[in-house]
Amino acid sequence: MIDFFIGMFLATLISALFTTRLYRLLFWYSMNSLALAFLALYIGQDINDNPLIISGMVTLIFKAIGIPYFLKKLSLKHQINRSIPPNISVHYAIILIPGILVFTFYLAQPLSQMMSEHANYVAISISSLFLALILMMQHKSIAPKIIGFLTIENSLFLLATTATGGMPMIVELGIFFDLLMAIVIINLLFLKNEETA
């Protein structure tokens, strides 16, 4: 079941890289967060880790539902262009994505000697970080860059969850506080983008 949720997480991220419409990108981010929430809930129940279960529920409410809804309302309010063509051609992306996956599995190979159970999950988490960075870099408009930043946070959460089997609650609360601050910054960026447009 963990493999299914991690596969869904990676598939939604790759789909987001090929998206050319803003609302579709918000949908893929919501699905990405949904897969992460279910993964956290499943692992939390499996190892009986209540803080991880709480983190999964918060991820489900805020990231999978709240943030996409908030960003959609902001895009309507500030009349952000819904067409977001990527700067990287599809042909190059098709070559780049498998290259990143192979590179990160090679990068995580030394970890397989120390972590016989979760080495592949760590490799997928690291590749998700690189793919989220590409999502940020391949668009000029502000909204996809924000989604890329939020996806990086999802990838870090995935890395911590799969590598350690959970995080201390204080670390998770710190991450969510940073996320709330990021939402305030996002609103300011939308306002600045509207002024310069």
C-alpha atoms as an extended CHARMM CRD file, in Angstrom:
* protein
*
       197  EXT
         1         1  MET       CA              0.0000000000        0.0000000000        0.0000000000  PROA      1               0.0000000000
         2         2  ILE       CA              2.9190000000        2.3420000000        0.7140000000  PROA      2               0.0000000000
         3         3  ASP       CA              4.2000000000        1.6670000000       -2.8020000000  PROA      3               0.0000000000
         4         4  PHE       CA              0.8280000000        2.6730000000       -4.2470000000  PROA      4               0.0000000000
         5         5  PHE       CA              0.7140000000        6.0090000000       -2.3760000000  PROA      5               0.0000000000
         6         6  ILE       CA              4.3340000000        6.8450000000       -3.2390000000  PROA      6               0.0000000000
         7         7  GLY       CA              3.6780000000        5.9040000000       -6.8740000000  PROA      7               0.0000000000
         8         8  MET       CA              0.6070000000        8.1650000000       -6.8600000000  PROA      8               0.0000000000
         9         9  PHE       CA              2.6670000000       10.9630000000       -5.3060000000  PROA      9               0.0000000000
        10        10  LEU       CA              5.3170000000       10.6910000000       -8.0400000000  PROA      10              0.0000000000
        11        11  ALA       CA              2.7600000000       10.2940000000      -10.8640000000  PROA      11              0.0000000000
        12        12  THR       CA              0.8490000000       13.4290000000       -9.8530000000  PROA      12              0.0000000000
        13        13  LEU       CA              4.1010000000       15.4060000000       -9.6770000000  PROA      13              0.0000000000
        14        14  ILE       CA              5.1530000000       14.2700000000      -13.1460000000  PROA      14              0.0000000000
        15        15  SER       CA              1.6680000000       15.1080000000      -14.4820000000  PROA      15              0.0000000000
        16        16  ALA       CA              1.9930000000       18.5970000000      -12.9800000000  PROA      16              0.0000000000
        17        17  LEU       CA              5.2140000000       19.1270000000      -14.9630000000  PROA      17              0.0000000000
        18        18  PHE       CA              3.3250000000       18.6730000000      -18.2560000000  PROA      18              0.0000000000
        19        19  THR       CA              0.3320000000       20.8190000000      -17.2710000000  PROA      19              0.0000000000
        20        20  THR       CA             -0.3210000000       24.0070000000      -19.2300000000  PROA      20              0.0000000000
        21        21  ARG       CA             -3.4090000000       25.2310000000      -17.3400000000  PROA      21              0.0000000000
        22        22  LEU       CA             -3.3910000000       26.7580000000      -13.8370000000  PROA      22              0.0000000000
        23        23  TYR       CA             -6.4910000000       25.0310000000      -12.4600000000  PROA      23              0.0000000000
        24        24  ARG       CA             -5.2360000000       21.6690000000      -13.6900000000  PROA      24              0.0000000000
        25        25  LEU       CA             -1.9350000000       22.3710000000      -11.9160000000  PROA      25              0.0000000000
        26        26  LEU       CA             -3.8640000000       23.1120000000       -8.7050000000  PROA      26              0.0000000000
        27        27  PHE       CA             -5.7220000000       19.8180000000       -9.1830000000  PROA      27              0.0000000000
        28        28  TRP       CA             -2.4750000000       17.8580000000       -9.5160000000  PROA      28              0.0000000000
        29        29  TYR       CA             -1.0550000000       19.5950000000       -6.4540000000  PROA      29              0.0000000000
        30        30  SER       CA             -4.2090000000       18.6580000000       -4.5440000000  PROA      30              0.0000000000
        31        31  MET       CA             -3.8530000000       15.0120000000       -5.6500000000  PROA      31              0.0000000000
        32        32  ASN       CA             -0.1530000000       15.1090000000       -4.7110000000  PROA      32              0.0000000000
        33        33  SER       CA             -1.0260000000       16.3350000000       -1.2190000000  PROA      33              0.0000000000
        34        34  LEU       CA             -3.8390000000       13.7810000000       -0.9800000000  PROA      34              0.0000000000
        35        35  ALA       CA             -1.4180000000       10.9260000000       -1.7110000000  PROA      35              0.0000000000
        36        36  LEU       CA              0.9750000000       12.3300000000        0.9020000000  PROA      36              0.0000000000
        37        37  ALA       CA             -1.8240000000       12.6160000000        3.4870000000  PROA      37              0.0000000000
        38        38  PHE       CA             -2.9980000000        9.0210000000        2.9370000000  PROA      38              0.0000000000
        39        39  LEU       CA              0.6110000000        7.8170000000        3.1190000000  PROA      39              0.0000000000
        40        40  ALA       CA              1.1520000000        9.6050000000        6.4440000000  PROA      40              0.0000000000
        41        41  LEU       CA             -2.1370000000        8.2370000000        7.8090000000  PROA      41              0.0000000000
        42        42  TYR       CA             -1.3030000000        4.6890000000        6.6750000000  PROA      42              0.0000000000
        43        43  ILE       CA              2.2370000000        4.7280000000        8.1100000000  PROA      43              0.0000000000
        44        44  GLY       CA              0.9860000000        6.4160000000       11.2970000000  PROA      44              0.0000000000
        45        45  GLN       CA             -1.6270000000        3.7090000000       11.8470000000  PROA      45              0.0000000000
        46        46  ASP       CA              0.8630000000        0.9770000000       10.9300000000  PROA      46              0.0000000000
        47        47  ILE       CA              3.4880000000        2.0620000000       13.4890000000  PROA      47              0.0000000000
        48        48  ASN       CA              0.9180000000        3.5150000000       15.9420000000  PROA      48              0.0000000000
        49        49  ASP       CA              2.3620000000        7.0350000000       15.7020000000  PROA      49              0.0000000000
        50        50  ASN       CA             -0.3180000000        9.5350000000       16.7270000000  PROA      50              0.0000000000
        51        51  PRO       CA              1.6760000000       12.6920000000       15.7450000000  PROA      51              0.0000000000
        52        52  LEU       CA              2.0990000000       11.2920000000       12.2200000000  PROA      52              0.0000000000
        53        53  ILE       CA             -1.6400000000       10.5810000000       12.0310000000  PROA      53              0.0000000000
        54        54  ILE       CA             -2.3480000000       14.1770000000       13.1000000000  PROA      54              0.0000000000
        55        55  SER       CA              0.0990000000       15.4110000000       10.4590000000  PROA      55              0.0000000000
        56        56  GLY       CA             -1.6900000000       13.3200000000        7.8380000000  PROA      56              0.0000000000
        57        57  MET       CA             -5.0460000000       14.8190000000        8.8230000000  PROA      57              0.0000000000
        58        58  VAL       CA             -3.6490000000       18.3640000000        8.7610000000  PROA      58              0.0000000000
        59        59  THR       CA             -2.0760000000       17.6600000000        5.3480000000  PROA      59              0.0000000000
        60        60  LEU       CA             -5.4300000000       16.3870000000        4.0710000000  PROA      60              0.0000000000
        61        61  ILE       CA             -7.3740000000       19.4240000000        5.3040000000  PROA      61              0.0000000000
        62        62  PHE       CA             -4.9050000000       22.2260000000        4.5780000000  PROA      62              0.0000000000
        63        63  LYS       CA             -2.8130000000       21.0290000000        1.6400000000  PROA      63              0.0000000000
        64        64  ALA       CA             -5.1790000000       18.8030000000       -0.3070000000  PROA      64              0.0000000000
        65        65  ILE       CA             -8.2680000000       21.0060000000        0.1410000000  PROA      65              0.0000000000
        66        66  GLY       CA             -7.5000000000       24.3850000000        1.7370000000  PROA      66              0.0000000000
        67        67  ILE       CA             -4.4520000000       25.6360000000       -0.1770000000  PROA      67              0.0000000000
        68        68  PRO       CA             -5.7470000000       24.7450000000       -3.7030000000  PROA      68              0.0000000000
        69        69  TYR       CA             -9.0620000000       26.4380000000       -2.8620000000  PROA      69              0.0000000000
        70        70  PHE       CA             -7.2330000000       29.4880000000       -1.4780000000  PROA      70              0.0000000000
        71        71  LEU       CA             -4.9650000000       29.7520000000       -4.5420000000  PROA      71              0.0000000000
        72        72  LYS       CA             -7.9280000000       29.3780000000       -6.9000000000  PROA      72              0.0000000000
        73        73  LYS       CA             -9.7430000000       32.2190000000       -5.1110000000  PROA      73              0.0000000000
        74        74  LEU       CA             -6.5920000000       34.3770000000       -5.2920000000  PROA      74              0.0000000000
        75        75  SER       CA             -6.1710000000       33.6980000000       -9.0150000000  PROA      75              0.0000000000
        76        76  LEU       CA             -9.7850000000       34.7250000000       -9.6210000000  PROA      76              0.0000000000
        77        77  LYS       CA             -9.4450000000       37.8240000000       -7.4340000000  PROA      77              0.0000000000
        78        78  HSD       CA             -6.2540000000       39.0370000000       -9.1160000000  PROA      78              0.0000000000
        79        79  GLN       CA             -7.2450000000       37.7450000000      -12.5920000000  PROA      79              0.0000000000
        80        80  ILE       CA             -4.0950000000       35.6500000000      -13.0350000000  PROA      80              0.0000000000
        81        81  ASN       CA             -3.6200000000       34.2490000000      -16.5200000000  PROA      81              0.0000000000
        82        82  ARG       CA             -4.7490000000       30.6140000000      -16.4870000000  PROA      82              0.0000000000
        83        83  SER       CA             -2.5000000000       29.6060000000      -19.3710000000  PROA      83              0.0000000000
        84        84  ILE       CA              0.9030000000       28.5780000000      -18.0010000000  PROA      84              0.0000000000
        85        85  PRO       CA              2.9760000000       27.1490000000      -20.8690000000  PROA      85              0.0000000000
        86        86  PRO       CA              6.2700000000       25.6920000000      -19.5730000000  PROA      86              0.0000000000
        87        87  ASN       CA              9.6120000000       27.0460000000      -20.7520000000  PROA      87              0.0000000000
        88        88  ILE       CA             11.0400000000       23.5350000000      -21.0940000000  PROA      88              0.0000000000
        89        89  SER       CA              9.8880000000       21.7200000000      -24.2220000000  PROA      89              0.0000000000
        90        90  VAL       CA              7.9370000000       18.4770000000      -23.7390000000  PROA      90              0.0000000000
        91        91  HSD       CA             10.6160000000       16.5970000000      -25.6930000000  PROA      91              0.0000000000
        92        92  TYR       CA             13.3330000000       17.7240000000      -23.2650000000  PROA      92              0.0000000000
        93        93  ALA       CA             11.1150000000       17.0250000000      -20.2410000000  PROA      93              0.0000000000
        94        94  ILE       CA             10.5150000000       13.4570000000      -21.4300000000  PROA      94              0.0000000000
        95        95  ILE       CA             14.2890000000       12.9350000000      -21.4540000000  PROA      95              0.0000000000
        96        96  LEU       CA             14.9640000000       14.9160000000      -18.2700000000  PROA      96              0.0000000000
        97        97  ILE       CA             12.4790000000       13.2020000000      -15.9370000000  PROA      97              0.0000000000
        98        98  PRO       CA             13.7860000000        9.6030000000      -16.3950000000  PROA      98              0.0000000000
        99        99  GLY       CA             17.3250000000       10.9900000000      -16.1780000000  PROA      99              0.0000000000
       100       100  ILE       CA             16.5500000000       12.5330000000      -12.7840000000  PROA      100             0.0000000000
       101       101  LEU       CA             14.9490000000        9.2920000000      -11.5680000000  PROA      101             0.0000000000
       102       102  VAL       CA             17.9680000000        7.2100000000      -12.6130000000  PROA      102             0.0000000000
       103       103  PHE       CA             20.3920000000        9.7540000000      -11.1100000000  PROA      103             0.0000000000
       104       104  THR       CA             18.6140000000        9.8400000000       -7.7430000000  PROA      104             0.0000000000
       105       105  PHE       CA             18.4600000000        6.0420000000       -7.5290000000  PROA      105             0.0000000000
       106       106  TYR       CA             22.2150000000        6.0250000000       -8.2060000000  PROA      106             0.0000000000
       107       107  LEU       CA             22.6440000000        8.7970000000       -5.6220000000  PROA      107             0.0000000000
       108       108  ALA       CA             20.7010000000        6.8430000000       -3.0010000000  PROA      108             0.0000000000
       109       109  GLN       CA             22.5450000000        3.5770000000       -3.6920000000  PROA      109             0.0000000000
       110       110  PRO       CA             24.9360000000        3.9920000000       -0.7040000000  PROA      110             0.0000000000
       111       111  LEU       CA             21.8580000000        4.3130000000        1.5200000000  PROA      111             0.0000000000
       112       112  SER       CA             20.6980000000        0.8400000000        0.4710000000  PROA      112             0.0000000000
       113       113  GLN       CA             23.5320000000       -0.6520000000        2.5310000000  PROA      113             0.0000000000
       114       114  MET       CA             22.3060000000        1.1500000000        5.6580000000  PROA      114             0.0000000000
       115       115  MET       CA             18.5550000000        1.1170000000        4.9310000000  PROA      115             0.0000000000
       116       116  SER       CA             17.5420000000       -2.1790000000        3.3990000000  PROA      116             0.0000000000
       117       117  GLU       CA             13.8260000000       -1.3920000000        3.7460000000  PROA      117             0.0000000000
       118       118  HSD       CA             13.3600000000        2.2530000000        2.7010000000  PROA      118             0.0000000000
       119       119  ALA       CA             16.2250000000        3.0250000000        0.2910000000  PROA      119             0.0000000000
       120       120  ASN       CA             13.9400000000        3.1460000000       -2.7680000000  PROA      120             0.0000000000
       121       121  TYR       CA             11.5220000000        5.4670000000       -0.9660000000  PROA      121             0.0000000000
       122       122  VAL       CA             14.3640000000        7.8460000000       -0.1420000000  PROA      122             0.0000000000
       123       123  ALA       CA             15.4580000000        7.8390000000       -3.8070000000  PROA      123             0.0000000000
       124       124  ILE       CA             11.9130000000        8.6580000000       -4.9480000000  PROA      124             0.0000000000
       125       125  SER       CA             11.6870000000       11.4340000000       -2.3370000000  PROA      125             0.0000000000
       126       126  ILE       CA             14.9580000000       12.9900000000       -3.5460000000  PROA      126             0.0000000000
       127       127  SER       CA             13.8340000000       12.7520000000       -7.1740000000  PROA      127             0.0000000000
       128       128  SER       CA             10.5710000000       14.4810000000       -6.1550000000  PROA      128             0.0000000000
       129       129  LEU       CA             12.6360000000       17.3620000000       -4.7730000000  PROA      129             0.0000000000
       130       130  PHE       CA             14.4440000000       17.7560000000       -8.1040000000  PROA      130             0.0000000000
       131       131  LEU       CA             11.1800000000       17.5060000000      -10.0770000000  PROA      131             0.0000000000
       132       132  ALA       CA              9.5570000000       20.1450000000       -7.8520000000  PROA      132             0.0000000000
       133       133  LEU       CA             12.5480000000       22.4290000000       -8.4860000000  PROA      133             0.0000000000
       134       134  ILE       CA             12.0440000000       21.9450000000      -12.2240000000  PROA      134             0.0000000000
       135       135  LEU       CA              8.3650000000       22.8430000000      -11.7710000000  PROA      135             0.0000000000
       136       136  MET       CA              9.4500000000       26.1110000000      -10.1580000000  PROA      136             0.0000000000
       137       137  MET       CA             12.0450000000       26.9150000000      -12.8240000000  PROA      137             0.0000000000
       138       138  GLN       CA             10.0920000000       26.0680000000      -15.9590000000  PROA      138             0.0000000000
       139       139  HSD       CA              7.4150000000       28.7570000000      -15.5280000000  PROA      139             0.0000000000
       140       140  LYS       CA              7.6680000000       32.5490000000      -15.5810000000  PROA      140             0.0000000000
       141       141  SER       CA              4.3440000000       33.2980000000      -13.8800000000  PROA      141             0.0000000000
       142       142  ILE       CA              4.1110000000       33.4610000000      -10.0980000000  PROA      142             0.0000000000
       143       143  ALA       CA              1.4040000000       30.8220000000       -9.4800000000  PROA      143             0.0000000000
       144       144  PRO       CA              3.3410000000       27.7670000000      -10.7870000000  PROA      144             0.0000000000
       145       145  LYS       CA              6.4010000000       28.9090000000       -8.8190000000  PROA      145             0.0000000000
       146       146  ILE       CA              4.2650000000       28.9380000000       -5.6660000000  PROA      146             0.0000000000
       147       147  ILE       CA              2.9310000000       25.4590000000       -6.4550000000  PROA      147             0.0000000000
       148       148  GLY       CA              6.5300000000       24.3140000000       -7.0240000000  PROA      148             0.0000000000
       149       149  PHE       CA              7.5620000000       25.7170000000       -3.6400000000  PROA      149             0.0000000000
       150       150  LEU       CA              4.6570000000       23.9450000000       -1.9210000000  PROA      150             0.0000000000
       151       151  THR       CA              5.5270000000       20.7100000000       -3.7510000000  PROA      151             0.0000000000
       152       152  ILE       CA              9.1010000000       20.9730000000       -2.4560000000  PROA      152             0.0000000000
       153       153  GLU       CA              7.6280000000       21.0800000000        1.0620000000  PROA      153             0.0000000000
       154       154  ASN       CA              5.5700000000       17.9710000000        0.2190000000  PROA      154             0.0000000000
       155       155  SER       CA              8.7070000000       16.2120000000       -1.0170000000  PROA      155             0.0000000000
       156       156  LEU       CA             10.5850000000       17.0760000000        2.1860000000  PROA      156             0.0000000000
       157       157  PHE       CA              7.6730000000       15.7120000000        4.2170000000  PROA      157             0.0000000000
       158       158  LEU       CA              7.7240000000       12.5290000000        2.1100000000  PROA      158             0.0000000000
       159       159  LEU       CA             11.4930000000       12.1800000000        2.6180000000  PROA      159             0.0000000000
       160       160  ALA       CA             11.2250000000       12.5700000000        6.3910000000  PROA      160             0.0000000000
       161       161  THR       CA              8.2370000000       10.2190000000        6.6240000000  PROA      161             0.0000000000
       162       162  THR       CA              9.7010000000        7.4000000000        4.5230000000  PROA      162             0.0000000000
       163       163  ALA       CA             13.3100000000        7.6820000000        5.7140000000  PROA      163             0.0000000000
       164       164  THR       CA             12.6010000000        7.8150000000        9.4470000000  PROA      164             0.0000000000
       165       165  GLY       CA              9.1330000000        6.2930000000        9.7070000000  PROA      165             0.0000000000
       166       166  GLY       CA              7.7980000000        9.5520000000       11.1020000000  PROA      166             0.0000000000
       167       167  MET       CA              8.9870000000       12.8850000000       12.4820000000  PROA      167             0.0000000000
       168       168  PRO       CA              8.8530000000       14.4260000000       15.9380000000  PROA      168             0.0000000000
       169       169  MET       CA              5.6730000000       16.4700000000       16.3390000000  PROA      169             0.0000000000
       170       170  ILE       CA              7.6300000000       19.6710000000       17.0490000000  PROA      170             0.0000000000
       171       171  VAL       CA              9.3580000000       19.3930000000       13.6460000000  PROA      171             0.0000000000
       172       172  GLU       CA              6.0230000000       18.8980000000       11.8930000000  PROA      172             0.0000000000
       173       173  LEU       CA              4.4870000000       21.8790000000       13.6850000000  PROA      173             0.0000000000
       174       174  GLY       CA              7.4940000000       23.9600000000       12.6350000000  PROA      174             0.0000000000
       175       175  ILE       CA              6.9720000000       22.9440000000        9.0040000000  PROA      175             0.0000000000
       176       176  PHE       CA              3.2820000000       23.8590000000        9.1060000000  PROA      176             0.0000000000
       177       177  PHE       CA              4.0900000000       27.2120000000       10.7180000000  PROA      177             0.0000000000
       178       178  ASP       CA              6.5400000000       27.8920000000        7.8640000000  PROA      178             0.0000000000
       179       179  LEU       CA              3.7770000000       26.9190000000        5.4580000000  PROA      179             0.0000000000
       180       180  LEU       CA              1.3700000000       29.4170000000        7.0060000000  PROA      180             0.0000000000
       181       181  MET       CA              4.0120000000       32.1320000000        6.6950000000  PROA      181             0.0000000000
       182       182  ALA       CA              4.4990000000       31.0830000000        3.0740000000  PROA      182             0.0000000000
       183       183  ILE       CA              0.7740000000       31.6190000000        2.4270000000  PROA      183             0.0000000000
       184       184  VAL       CA              1.0740000000       35.1900000000        3.7100000000  PROA      184             0.0000000000
       185       185  ILE       CA              4.0480000000       35.7380000000        1.3810000000  PROA      185             0.0000000000
       186       186  ILE       CA              2.0690000000       34.1710000000       -1.4780000000  PROA      186             0.0000000000
       187       187  ASN       CA             -0.7060000000       36.7310000000       -0.9910000000  PROA      187             0.0000000000
       188       188  LEU       CA              1.8590000000       39.5510000000       -1.0770000000  PROA      188             0.0000000000
       189       189  LEU       CA              3.4100000000       38.1150000000       -4.2550000000  PROA      189             0.0000000000
       190       190  PHE       CA              0.0020000000       37.9910000000       -5.9390000000  PROA      190             0.0000000000
       191       191  LEU       CA             -0.5670000000       41.6310000000       -4.9890000000  PROA      191             0.0000000000
       192       192  LYS       CA              2.8640000000       42.6180000000       -6.3120000000  PROA      192             0.0000000000
       193       193  ASN       CA              2.2850000000       40.6450000000       -9.4940000000  PROA      193             0.0000000000
       194       194  GLU       CA             -1.0310000000       42.4550000000      -10.0000000000  PROA      194             0.0000000000
       195       195  GLU       CA              0.6230000000       45.8590000000       -9.5210000000  PROA      195             0.0000000000
       196       196  THR       CA              3.3890000000       45.1440000000      -12.0470000000  PROA      196             0.0000000000
       197       197  ALA       CA              1.0410000000       43.5560000000      -14.6050000000  PROA      197             0.0000000000
